[in-house]
Amino acid sequence: MEERVPEGWCDGDHWPVVILVHGALDRAASFARTALRLPDVAVAAYDRRGYQGSRDATPATGIATHVDDLRQVTLAYAGDGPERRPVVAVGHSIGGTVVLGAAVASPELFVAVGAYEPTMPWLGFRRPEGEARTGEAAETRDEQPRRATAAAPGDPGDEAERFFKRVVGADAWDRLDDTQRATRRLDGPALVVDLRGVRGAPPFDVTALKVPTIVASGGAASFPHHRQTAEWLAAHVASVRWTQVRDAGHGAHLSHPDAFAALVREVLAAGGQPPACD
């Protein structure tokens, strides 16, 4: 877990902190391009349980584990007293699902939250089997699994390789060196937990969300089910407002870091937090 402290804050104990939560087969470092565009904002990101620097942690059992982890990370930054530091959390894909779940479970911890194309297939919007991607960024990480592989993933390393090739592309896998491929395969067990965790019964009731929330989706380069999920949330959850990054696909934090940073600022504003002190 790493936080970059901004310059220009009048009270370092009370500046708001933004916690960024990554999606499946991803890691905290994928937000580096976004963080560079937020030099005046305190940004924190962490490798979710089972991924990269958190592989030695006790394995997650589902979305609830990741929700609790985010709650604990938030408490570590915010404190637990009357002078609690304001926190906003913004997640990408399944990371967005985790953020929304944490805001439902512990609304008092967040002044606002954001989610870019949260993965919520229980709402009824799923990627059609065999649908080809159009214009997606080459480094996109998180998509819905094919039903067969989600039901019986086999070796987790093999599932990670299949997922990478299906979502990012076989050519991109071939460009990785042996160490990079091995690293992705080591994330396989965490990936399998992620994919299983969003299928079946809803892990939480998103309509109970009361925290000010910005949900974003991409444009034509993104999949329809991602846009439909974001639009459904805005239409059915009073605390949610929808916005769109028109030129982006699913991996906006990588392909459109300027727009993703703007989303972070929008979430800060929704929580009543100024970008910095005068």
Contacts in CASP RR format, 6 or more apart in sequence:
PFRMAT RR
TARGET T0000
AUTHOR 0000-0000-0000
METHOD contacts of the structure
MODEL  1
MEERVPEGWCDGDHWPVVILVHGALDRAASFARTALRLPDVAVAAYDRRG
YQGSRDATPATGIATHVDDLRQVTLAYAGDGPERRPVVAVGHSIGGTVVL
GAAVASPELFVAVGAYEPTMPWLGFRRPEGEARTGEAAETRDEQPRRATA
AAPGDPGDEAERFFKRVVGADAWDRLDDTQRATRRLDGPALVVDLRGVRG
APPFDVTALKVPTIVASGGAASFPHHRQTAEWLAAHVASVRWTQVRDAGH
GAHLSHPDAFAALVREVLAAGGQPPACD
1 28 0 8 1.000
1 44 0 8 1.000
1 45 0 8 1.000
1 46 0 8 1.000
1 47 0 8 1.000
1 73 0 8 1.000
1 76 0 8 1.000
2 28 0 8 1.000
2 44 0 8 1.000
2 45 0 8 1.000
2 46 0 8 1.000
3 17 0 8 1.000
3 42 0 8 1.000
3 43 0 8 1.000
3 44 0 8 1.000
3 77 0 8 1.000
4 35 0 8 1.000
4 42 0 8 1.000
4 43 0 8 1.000
4 44 0 8 1.000
5 12 0 8 1.000
5 42 0 8 1.000
6 15 0 8 1.000
6 38 0 8 1.000
6 39 0 8 1.000
6 40 0 8 1.000
6 41 0 8 1.000
6 42 0 8 1.000
6 276 0 8 1.000
7 39 0 8 1.000
7 40 0 8 1.000
8 40 0 8 1.000
8 276 0 8 1.000
8 277 0 8 1.000
9 15 0 8 1.000
9 42 0 8 1.000
9 276 0 8 1.000
9 277 0 8 1.000
10 277 0 8 1.000
10 278 0 8 1.000
11 277 0 8 1.000
13 83 0 8 1.000
13 85 0 8 1.000
14 83 0 8 1.000
14 85 0 8 1.000
14 86 0 8 1.000
15 42 0 8 1.000
15 85 0 8 1.000
15 276 0 8 1.000
15 277 0 8 1.000
16 41 0 8 1.000
16 42 0 8 1.000
16 85 0 8 1.000
16 86 0 8 1.000
16 87 0 8 1.000
16 88 0 8 1.000
16 111 0 8 1.000
16 268 0 8 1.000
16 273 0 8 1.000
17 42 0 8 1.000
17 43 0 8 1.000
17 44 0 8 1.000
17 77 0 8 1.000
17 78 0 8 1.000
17 85 0 8 1.000
17 86 0 8 1.000
17 87 0 8 1.000
17 88 0 8 1.000
18 38 0 8 1.000
18 41 0 8 1.000
18 42 0 8 1.000
18 43 0 8 1.000
18 44 0 8 1.000
18 87 0 8 1.000
18 88 0 8 1.000
18 89 0 8 1.000
18 90 0 8 1.000
18 264 0 8 1.000
18 267 0 8 1.000
18 268 0 8 1.000
19 44 0 8 1.000
19 45 0 8 1.000
19 46 0 8 1.000
19 70 0 8 1.000
19 73 0 8 1.000
19 74 0 8 1.000
19 77 0 8 1.000
19 87 0 8 1.000
19 88 0 8 1.000
19 89 0 8 1.000
19 90 0 8 1.000
20 28 0 8 1.000
20 31 0 8 1.000
20 34 0 8 1.000
20 35 0 8 1.000
20 43 0 8 1.000
20 44 0 8 1.000
20 45 0 8 1.000
20 89 0 8 1.000
20 90 0 8 1.000
20 91 0 8 1.000
20 92 0 8 1.000
20 264 0 8 1.000
21 45 0 8 1.000
21 46 0 8 1.000
21 48 0 8 1.000
21 70 0 8 1.000
21 89 0 8 1.000
21 90 0 8 1.000
21 91 0 8 1.000
21 92 0 8 1.000
21 95 0 8 1.000
21 96 0 8 1.000
21 98 0 8 1.000
21 99 0 8 1.000
22 28 0 8 1.000
22 30 0 8 1.000
22 31 0 8 1.000
22 45 0 8 1.000
22 47 0 8 1.000
22 48 0 8 1.000
22 51 0 8 1.000
22 91 0 8 1.000
22 92 0 8 1.000
22 95 0 8 1.000
22 141 0 8 1.000
23 48 0 8 1.000
23 91 0 8 1.000
23 92 0 8 1.000
23 93 0 8 1.000
23 94 0 8 1.000
23 95 0 8 1.000
23 96 0 8 1.000
23 141 0 8 1.000
23 142 0 8 1.000
23 194 0 8 1.000
24 93 0 8 1.000
24 94 0 8 1.000
24 119 0 8 1.000
24 141 0 8 1.000
24 142 0 8 1.000
24 163 0 8 1.000
24 190 0 8 1.000
24 191 0 8 1.000
24 194 0 8 1.000
24 195 0 8 1.000
25 141 0 8 1.000
25 142 0 8 1.000
25 160 0 8 1.000
25 163 0 8 1.000
25 164 0 8 1.000
25 167 0 8 1.000
25 184 0 8 1.000
25 187 0 8 1.000
25 188 0 8 1.000
25 191 0 8 1.000
26 51 0 8 1.000
26 92 0 8 1.000
26 93 0 8 1.000
26 141 0 8 1.000
26 142 0 8 1.000
27 47 0 8 1.000
27 51 0 8 1.000
27 52 0 8 1.000
27 53 0 8 1.000
28 45 0 8 1.000
28 46 0 8 1.000
28 47 0 8 1.000
28 52 0 8 1.000
29 45 0 8 1.000
29 52 0 8 1.000
30 92 0 8 1.000
30 139 0 8 1.000
30 141 0 8 1.000
30 253 0 8 1.000
30 254 0 8 1.000
31 43 0 8 1.000
31 45 0 8 1.000
31 253 0 8 1.000
33 253 0 8 1.000
33 254 0 8 1.000
33 257 0 8 1.000
33 260 0 8 1.000
34 43 0 8 1.000
34 253 0 8 1.000
34 257 0 8 1.000
34 260 0 8 1.000
34 261 0 8 1.000
34 264 0 8 1.000
35 43 0 8 1.000
35 45 0 8 1.000
36 257 0 8 1.000
37 257 0 8 1.000
37 258 0 8 1.000
37 261 0 8 1.000
38 261 0 8 1.000
38 264 0 8 1.000
38 265 0 8 1.000
40 275 0 8 1.000
40 276 0 8 1.000
41 264 0 8 1.000
41 265 0 8 1.000
41 268 0 8 1.000
41 275 0 8 1.000
41 276 0 8 1.000
43 264 0 8 1.000
44 73 0 8 1.000
44 77 0 8 1.000
46 54 0 8 1.000
46 73 0 8 1.000
47 53 0 8 1.000
47 54 0 8 1.000
48 54 0 8 1.000
48 60 0 8 1.000
48 66 0 8 1.000
48 69 0 8 1.000
48 95 0 8 1.000
48 98 0 8 1.000
48 190 0 8 1.000
49 57 0 8 1.000
49 58 0 8 1.000
49 59 0 8 1.000
49 60 0 8 1.000
49 65 0 8 1.000
49 66 0 8 1.000
49 69 0 8 1.000
49 190 0 8 1.000
50 57 0 8 1.000
50 59 0 8 1.000
50 60 0 8 1.000
50 187 0 8 1.000
50 189 0 8 1.000
50 190 0 8 1.000
50 193 0 8 1.000
51 187 0 8 1.000
51 190 0 8 1.000
52 183 0 8 1.000
52 187 0 8 1.000
55 186 0 8 1.000
55 187 0 8 1.000
55 190 0 8 1.000
59 189 0 8 1.000
59 190 0 8 1.000
59 193 0 8 1.000
60 66 0 8 1.000
60 69 0 8 1.000
60 190 0 8 1.000
60 193 0 8 1.000
61 193 0 8 1.000
62 193 0 8 1.000
62 194 0 8 1.000
62 196 0 8 1.000
62 197 0 8 1.000
62 203 0 8 1.000
63 94 0 8 1.000
63 97 0 8 1.000
63 98 0 8 1.000
63 101 0 8 1.000
63 197 0 8 1.000
63 198 0 8 1.000
63 203 0 8 1.000
63 204 0 8 1.000
64 203 0 8 1.000
66 95 0 8 1.000
66 98 0 8 1.000
67 98 0 8 1.000
67 101 0 8 1.000
67 102 0 8 1.000
67 105 0 8 1.000
67 203 0 8 1.000
67 204 0 8 1.000
68 105 0 8 1.000
70 89 0 8 1.000
70 98 0 8 1.000
70 99 0 8 1.000
70 102 0 8 1.000
71 102 0 8 1.000
71 105 0 8 1.000
71 106 0 8 1.000
71 109 0 8 1.000
74 87 0 8 1.000
74 89 0 8 1.000
74 102 0 8 1.000
74 106 0 8 1.000
74 109 0 8 1.000
74 110 0 8 1.000
75 109 0 8 1.000
77 85 0 8 1.000
77 87 0 8 1.000
78 84 0 8 1.000
78 85 0 8 1.000
78 86 0 8 1.000
78 87 0 8 1.000
78 109 0 8 1.000
79 85 0 8 1.000
86 111 0 8 1.000
86 271 0 8 1.000
86 273 0 8 1.000
87 109 0 8 1.000
87 110 0 8 1.000
87 111 0 8 1.000
88 110 0 8 1.000
88 111 0 8 1.000
88 112 0 8 1.000
88 113 0 8 1.000
88 114 0 8 1.000
88 264 0 8 1.000
88 267 0 8 1.000
88 268 0 8 1.000
88 271 0 8 1.000
88 273 0 8 1.000
89 99 0 8 1.000
89 102 0 8 1.000
89 103 0 8 1.000
89 110 0 8 1.000
89 113 0 8 1.000
89 114 0 8 1.000
90 96 0 8 1.000
90 99 0 8 1.000
90 113 0 8 1.000
90 114 0 8 1.000
90 115 0 8 1.000
90 116 0 8 1.000
90 263 0 8 1.000
90 264 0 8 1.000
90 267 0 8 1.000
91 98 0 8 1.000
91 99 0 8 1.000
91 114 0 8 1.000
91 115 0 8 1.000
91 116 0 8 1.000
91 118 0 8 1.000
92 115 0 8 1.000
92 116 0 8 1.000
92 117 0 8 1.000
92 141 0 8 1.000
92 142 0 8 1.000
92 251 0 8 1.000
92 252 0 8 1.000
92 253 0 8 1.000
93 116 0 8 1.000
93 117 0 8 1.000
93 118 0 8 1.000
93 119 0 8 1.000
93 141 0 8 1.000
93 142 0 8 1.000
93 143 0 8 1.000
93 250 0 8 1.000
93 251 0 8 1.000
94 118 0 8 1.000
94 119 0 8 1.000
94 142 0 8 1.000
94 194 0 8 1.000
94 198 0 8 1.000
95 115 0 8 1.000
95 118 0 8 1.000
95 119 0 8 1.000
95 142 0 8 1.000
96 114 0 8 1.000
96 115 0 8 1.000
96 116 0 8 1.000
96 118 0 8 1.000
96 119 0 8 1.000
97 115 0 8 1.000
97 118 0 8 1.000
97 119 0 8 1.000
97 120 0 8 1.000
97 198 0 8 1.000
97 203 0 8 1.000
99 113 0 8 1.000
99 114 0 8 1.000
99 115 0 8 1.000
99 118 0 8 1.000
100 113 0 8 1.000
100 114 0 8 1.000
100 115 0 8 1.000
100 118 0 8 1.000
100 204 0 8 1.000
100 206 0 8 1.000
100 209 0 8 1.000
100 213 0 8 1.000
101 203 0 8 1.000
101 204 0 8 1.000
101 206 0 8 1.000
101 209 0 8 1.000
102 109 0 8 1.000
102 110 0 8 1.000
102 113 0 8 1.000
103 109 0 8 1.000
103 110 0 8 1.000
103 113 0 8 1.000
103 209 0 8 1.000
103 210 0 8 1.000
103 211 0 8 1.000
103 213 0 8 1.000
104 204 0 8 1.000
104 205 0 8 1.000
104 206 0 8 1.000
104 208 0 8 1.000
104 209 0 8 1.000
105 204 0 8 1.000
107 209 0 8 1.000
107 210 0 8 1.000
107 211 0 8 1.000
110 211 0 8 1.000
111 211 0 8 1.000
111 212 0 8 1.000
111 271 0 8 1.000
111 272 0 8 1.000
111 273 0 8 1.000
112 211 0 8 1.000
112 212 0 8 1.000
112 213 0 8 1.000
112 214 0 8 1.000
112 267 0 8 1.000
112 268 0 8 1.000
112 270 0 8 1.000
112 271 0 8 1.000
112 272 0 8 1.000
112 273 0 8 1.000
113 211 0 8 1.000
113 212 0 8 1.000
113 213 0 8 1.000
113 214 0 8 1.000
113 267 0 8 1.000
114 213 0 8 1.000
114 214 0 8 1.000
114 215 0 8 1.000
114 216 0 8 1.000
114 263 0 8 1.000
114 267 0 8 1.000
115 213 0 8 1.000
115 214 0 8 1.000
115 215 0 8 1.000
115 216 0 8 1.000
116 215 0 8 1.000
116 216 0 8 1.000
116 217 0 8 1.000
116 245 0 8 1.000
116 252 0 8 1.000
116 253 0 8 1.000
116 260 0 8 1.000
116 263 0 8 1.000
117 216 0 8 1.000
117 217 0 8 1.000
117 218 0 8 1.000
117 222 0 8 1.000
117 226 0 8 1.000
117 227 0 8 1.000
117 229 0 8 1.000
117 230 0 8 1.000
117 250 0 8 1.000
117 252 0 8 1.000
118 215 0 8 1.000
118 229 0 8 1.000
118 230 0 8 1.000
118 233 0 8 1.000
119 142 0 8 1.000
119 144 0 8 1.000
119 198 0 8 1.000
119 229 0 8 1.000
120 198 0 8 1.000
120 202 0 8 1.000
120 206 0 8 1.000
120 229 0 8 1.000
120 233 0 8 1.000
121 144 0 8 1.000
121 198 0 8 1.000
121 199 0 8 1.000
121 225 0 8 1.000
122 198 0 8 1.000
122 199 0 8 1.000
122 200 0 8 1.000
122 201 0 8 1.000
122 202 0 8 1.000
123 206 0 8 1.000
123 229 0 8 1.000
123 232 0 8 1.000
125 224 0 8 1.000
125 225 0 8 1.000
125 226 0 8 1.000
125 228 0 8 1.000
125 229 0 8 1.000
125 232 0 8 1.000
126 144 0 8 1.000
126 225 0 8 1.000
127 143 0 8 1.000
127 144 0 8 1.000
127 223 0 8 1.000
127 225 0 8 1.000
128 225 0 8 1.000
129 146 0 8 1.000
129 147 0 8 1.000
130 146 0 8 1.000
131 223 0 8 1.000
133 167 0 8 1.000
133 223 0 8 1.000
134 220 0 8 1.000
134 221 0 8 1.000
135 221 0 8 1.000
135 249 0 8 1.000
136 221 0 8 1.000
136 222 0 8 1.000
136 249 0 8 1.000
136 250 0 8 1.000
136 251 0 8 1.000
137 221 0 8 1.000
137 248 0 8 1.000
137 249 0 8 1.000
137 250 0 8 1.000
137 251 0 8 1.000
137 252 0 8 1.000
137 254 0 8 1.000
137 255 0 8 1.000
137 256 0 8 1.000
138 168 0 8 1.000
138 169 0 8 1.000
138 172 0 8 1.000
139 168 0 8 1.000
139 172 0 8 1.000
139 251 0 8 1.000
139 254 0 8 1.000
139 255 0 8 1.000
140 167 0 8 1.000
140 168 0 8 1.000
140 249 0 8 1.000
140 250 0 8 1.000
140 251 0 8 1.000
140 254 0 8 1.000
140 255 0 8 1.000
141 167 0 8 1.000
141 168 0 8 1.000
141 251 0 8 1.000
142 167 0 8 1.000
142 194 0 8 1.000
142 250 0 8 1.000
143 163 0 8 1.000
143 166 0 8 1.000
143 167 0 8 1.000
143 223 0 8 1.000
143 250 0 8 1.000
144 225 0 8 1.000
145 163 0 8 1.000
145 195 0 8 1.000
146 166 0 8 1.000
149 159 0 8 1.000
149 162 0 8 1.000
149 163 0 8 1.000
150 195 0 8 1.000
150 196 0 8 1.000
150 199 0 8 1.000
153 159 0 8 1.000
153 192 0 8 1.000
153 195 0 8 1.000
156 185 0 8 1.000
156 188 0 8 1.000
156 189 0 8 1.000
156 191 0 8 1.000
156 192 0 8 1.000
157 185 0 8 1.000
157 186 0 8 1.000
157 188 0 8 1.000
157 189 0 8 1.000
158 185 0 8 1.000
159 188 0 8 1.000
159 191 0 8 1.000
159 192 0 8 1.000
160 184 0 8 1.000
160 185 0 8 1.000
160 186 0 8 1.000
160 187 0 8 1.000
160 188 0 8 1.000
160 191 0 8 1.000
161 173 0 8 1.000
161 181 0 8 1.000
161 184 0 8 1.000
161 185 0 8 1.000
163 191 0 8 1.000
163 195 0 8 1.000
164 172 0 8 1.000
164 173 0 8 1.000
164 184 0 8 1.000
165 172 0 8 1.000
165 173 0 8 1.000
173 181 0 8 1.000
176 184 0 8 1.000
197 203 0 8 1.000
206 233 0 8 1.000
206 237 0 8 1.000
207 236 0 8 1.000
207 237 0 8 1.000
209 237 0 8 1.000
209 239 0 8 1.000
209 240 0 8 1.000
210 239 0 8 1.000
211 239 0 8 1.000
212 239 0 8 1.000
212 241 0 8 1.000
212 270 0 8 1.000
212 271 0 8 1.000
213 233 0 8 1.000
213 237 0 8 1.000
213 239 0 8 1.000
213 240 0 8 1.000
213 241 0 8 1.000
213 270 0 8 1.000
214 240 0 8 1.000
214 241 0 8 1.000
214 242 0 8 1.000
214 243 0 8 1.000
214 263 0 8 1.000
214 266 0 8 1.000
214 267 0 8 1.000
214 270 0 8 1.000
215 230 0 8 1.000
215 233 0 8 1.000
215 234 0 8 1.000
215 240 0 8 1.000
215 241 0 8 1.000
215 242 0 8 1.000
215 243 0 8 1.000
216 230 0 8 1.000
216 242 0 8 1.000
216 243 0 8 1.000
216 244 0 8 1.000
216 245 0 8 1.000
216 252 0 8 1.000
216 263 0 8 1.000
217 226 0 8 1.000
217 227 0 8 1.000
217 229 0 8 1.000
217 230 0 8 1.000
217 231 0 8 1.000
217 242 0 8 1.000
217 244 0 8 1.000
217 245 0 8 1.000
218 226 0 8 1.000
218 227 0 8 1.000
218 244 0 8 1.000
218 245 0 8 1.000
218 246 0 8 1.000
218 248 0 8 1.000
218 249 0 8 1.000
218 250 0 8 1.000
218 252 0 8 1.000
219 227 0 8 1.000
219 244 0 8 1.000
219 245 0 8 1.000
219 246 0 8 1.000
219 247 0 8 1.000
219 248 0 8 1.000
219 249 0 8 1.000
220 246 0 8 1.000
221 247 0 8 1.000
221 248 0 8 1.000
221 249 0 8 1.000
222 248 0 8 1.000
222 249 0 8 1.000
222 250 0 8 1.000
223 250 0 8 1.000
226 250 0 8 1.000
227 244 0 8 1.000
230 242 0 8 1.000
230 244 0 8 1.000
231 242 0 8 1.000
233 240 0 8 1.000
233 242 0 8 1.000
234 240 0 8 1.000
234 241 0 8 1.000
234 242 0 8 1.000
241 270 0 8 1.000
243 263 0 8 1.000
243 266 0 8 1.000
245 252 0 8 1.000
245 256 0 8 1.000
245 259 0 8 1.000
245 260 0 8 1.000
245 263 0 8 1.000
247 256 0 8 1.000
247 259 0 8 1.000
248 255 0 8 1.000
248 256 0 8 1.000
248 259 0 8 1.000
249 255 0 8 1.000
249 256 0 8 1.000
252 259 0 8 1.000
252 260 0 8 1.000
253 260 0 8 1.000
265 275 0 8 1.000
268 274 0 8 1.000
268 275 0 8 1.000
END
